[in-house]
């Protein structure tokens, strides 16, 4: 089978290789990958910014159908349409596993990072994950396409960030920094959850593709971070209160001060994105305004299942984010499209 294989930590240490189809054990499931989504973390991996367990087949957003099952597997059968939450191993004994917060398992191994993932024609879903969390593999409703199911990861992140961690309430006003897939997922989730105002804050250089997607998904206002009147405009919009929640899907640390300034006293900032540099300014206003900072990573089984239900019901939209579809062998072309901002979300089709 063809697979996107990362063999080194350095930038570009990736190639398309012919690999053997995975062998499965008695409790494993073999999935035939129909669609796989290119994530921003895959771009970071390509750039050498993230450290994976090497060598490894990349890809953690994927969906398809069951190709084969081990002799002890009774829940699944060949032909079932499924998507994976990219979990390959869970210990089942740490505090996170005991409370059902499996993504935070201290020894979790993700498919595509620490175990072979879904940028391939086939991927093994291990018993070590399914035995601890059977919902590591989820059935795809008939109304949802393989392409949509492959990228249920970003809206699941958004559900966890806004609803479970952020405590979004109907009638809240939300600011979302950025217009990439995670930020756009936060916008569609806020819209589905009854936010009355959704401000998307973008760089001045952000193209119409991303701005238009933000509007289509529910953003009521698009403001630019370089606007000297940004905070004044948000205060005018919220009648002087500030937004109840700021979701930072952009990352640059210089925006944190603006996040504090635009968030209402006693509100929340949910930080999704990364910046490896220092803050370089005082946190006094953050403290004085009694703002809660929430660090966000991943999702929970509840978030995963709720996002699927919302998508099935037509309450959230992921189709708008899919701008390119291409063969898996065009991996580098997909990376270029996302890095140039020509694409929002690229879907790879291993069968093409």
Secondary structure as the mmCIF struct_conf table of DSSP 4:
data_model
#
loop_
_struct_conf.conf_type_id
_struct_conf.id
_struct_conf.beg_label_comp_id
_struct_conf.beg_label_asym_id
_struct_conf.beg_label_seq_id
_struct_conf.end_label_comp_id
_struct_conf.end_label_asym_id
_struct_conf.end_label_seq_id
STRN STRN1 UNK A 2 UNK A 6
BEND BEND1 UNK A 9 UNK A 10
TURN_TY1_P TURN_TY1_P1 UNK A 11 UNK A 12
STRN STRN2 UNK A 14 UNK A 18
HELX_LH_PP_P HELX_LH_PP_P1 UNK A 20 UNK A 23
TURN_TY1_P TURN_TY1_P2 UNK A 26 UNK A 27
STRN STRN3 UNK A 29 UNK A 37
HELX_LH_PP_P HELX_LH_PP_P2 UNK A 38 UNK A 39
HELX_RH_AL_P HELX_RH_AL_P1 UNK A 40 UNK A 46
TURN_TY1_P TURN_TY1_P3 UNK A 47 UNK A 48
BEND BEND2 UNK A 50 UNK A 50
BEND BEND3 UNK A 54 UNK A 55
STRN STRN4 UNK A 56 UNK A 57
STRN STRN5 UNK A 62 UNK A 69
TURN_TY1_P TURN_TY1_P4 UNK A 71 UNK A 72
BEND BEND4 UNK A 75 UNK A 75
TURN_TY1_P TURN_TY1_P5 UNK A 78 UNK A 79
STRN STRN6 UNK A 81 UNK A 84
STRN STRN7 UNK A 87 UNK A 89
BEND BEND5 UNK A 92 UNK A 92
BEND BEND6 UNK A 94 UNK A 94
HELX_RH_AL_P HELX_RH_AL_P2 UNK A 95 UNK A 98
TURN_TY1_P TURN_TY1_P6 UNK A 99 UNK A 100
HELX_RH_3T_P HELX_RH_3T_P1 UNK A 102 UNK A 104
TURN_TY1_P TURN_TY1_P7 UNK A 106 UNK A 107
STRN STRN8 UNK A 109 UNK A 110
STRN STRN9 UNK A 111 UNK A 111
TURN_TY1_P TURN_TY1_P8 UNK A 112 UNK A 114
STRN STRN10 UNK A 115 UNK A 115
BEND BEND7 UNK A 118 UNK A 119
STRN STRN11 UNK A 120 UNK A 120
BEND BEND8 UNK A 121 UNK A 121
STRN STRN12 UNK A 122 UNK A 125
HELX_RH_AL_P HELX_RH_AL_P3 UNK A 127 UNK A 130
TURN_TY1_P TURN_TY1_P9 UNK A 131 UNK A 132
HELX_RH_3T_P HELX_RH_3T_P2 UNK A 134 UNK A 136
STRN STRN13 UNK A 137 UNK A 139
HELX_LH_PP_P HELX_LH_PP_P3 UNK A 140 UNK A 141
TURN_TY1_P TURN_TY1_P10 UNK A 142 UNK A 143
BEND BEND9 UNK A 144 UNK A 144
HELX_RH_AL_P HELX_RH_AL_P4 UNK A 146 UNK A 150
TURN_TY1_P TURN_TY1_P11 UNK A 151 UNK A 151
HELX_RH_AL_P HELX_RH_AL_P5 UNK A 152 UNK A 158
HELX_RH_PI_P HELX_RH_PI_P1 UNK A 159 UNK A 165
TURN_TY1_P TURN_TY1_P12 UNK A 166 UNK A 166
TURN_TY1_P TURN_TY1_P13 UNK A 170 UNK A 171
STRN STRN14 UNK A 173 UNK A 177
BEND BEND10 UNK A 180 UNK A 180
HELX_RH_AL_P HELX_RH_AL_P6 UNK A 181 UNK A 192
TURN_TY1_P TURN_TY1_P14 UNK A 193 UNK A 194
BEND BEND11 UNK A 196 UNK A 196
STRN STRN15 UNK A 197 UNK A 202
TURN_TY1_P TURN_TY1_P15 UNK A 204 UNK A 205
HELX_RH_AL_P HELX_RH_AL_P7 UNK A 208 UNK A 217
TURN_TY1_P TURN_TY1_P16 UNK A 218 UNK A 218
BEND BEND12 UNK A 220 UNK A 220
STRN STRN16 UNK A 221 UNK A 224
TURN_TY1_P TURN_TY1_P17 UNK A 225 UNK A 226
TURN_TY1_P TURN_TY1_P18 UNK A 228 UNK A 229
HELX_RH_AL_P HELX_RH_AL_P8 UNK A 230 UNK A 237
TURN_TY1_P TURN_TY1_P19 UNK A 238 UNK A 240
BEND BEND13 UNK A 241 UNK A 241
STRN STRN17 UNK A 243 UNK A 248
BEND BEND14 UNK A 250 UNK A 250
TURN_TY1_P TURN_TY1_P20 UNK A 253 UNK A 254
HELX_RH_AL_P HELX_RH_AL_P9 UNK A 255 UNK A 262
STRN STRN18 UNK A 263 UNK A 271
BEND BEND15 UNK A 273 UNK A 273
BEND BEND16 UNK A 277 UNK A 277
BEND BEND17 UNK A 281 UNK A 281
HELX_RH_AL_P HELX_RH_AL_P10 UNK A 284 UNK A 288
TURN_TY1_P TURN_TY1_P21 UNK A 289 UNK A 290
HELX_LH_PP_P HELX_LH_PP_P4 UNK A 291 UNK A 291
STRN STRN19 UNK A 292 UNK A 295
BEND BEND18 UNK A 298 UNK A 298
HELX_RH_AL_P HELX_RH_AL_P11 UNK A 301 UNK A 312
TURN_TY1_P TURN_TY1_P22 UNK A 313 UNK A 314
BEND BEND19 UNK A 315 UNK A 316
HELX_RH_3T_P HELX_RH_3T_P3 UNK A 319 UNK A 321
STRN STRN20 UNK A 322 UNK A 327
HELX_RH_3T_P HELX_RH_3T_P4 UNK A 328 UNK A 330
HELX_RH_AL_P HELX_RH_AL_P12 UNK A 331 UNK A 339
TURN_TY1_P TURN_TY1_P23 UNK A 340 UNK A 341
BEND BEND20 UNK A 342 UNK A 342
BEND BEND21 UNK A 344 UNK A 344
STRN STRN21 UNK A 345 UNK A 349
TURN_TY1_P TURN_TY1_P24 UNK A 350 UNK A 351
#
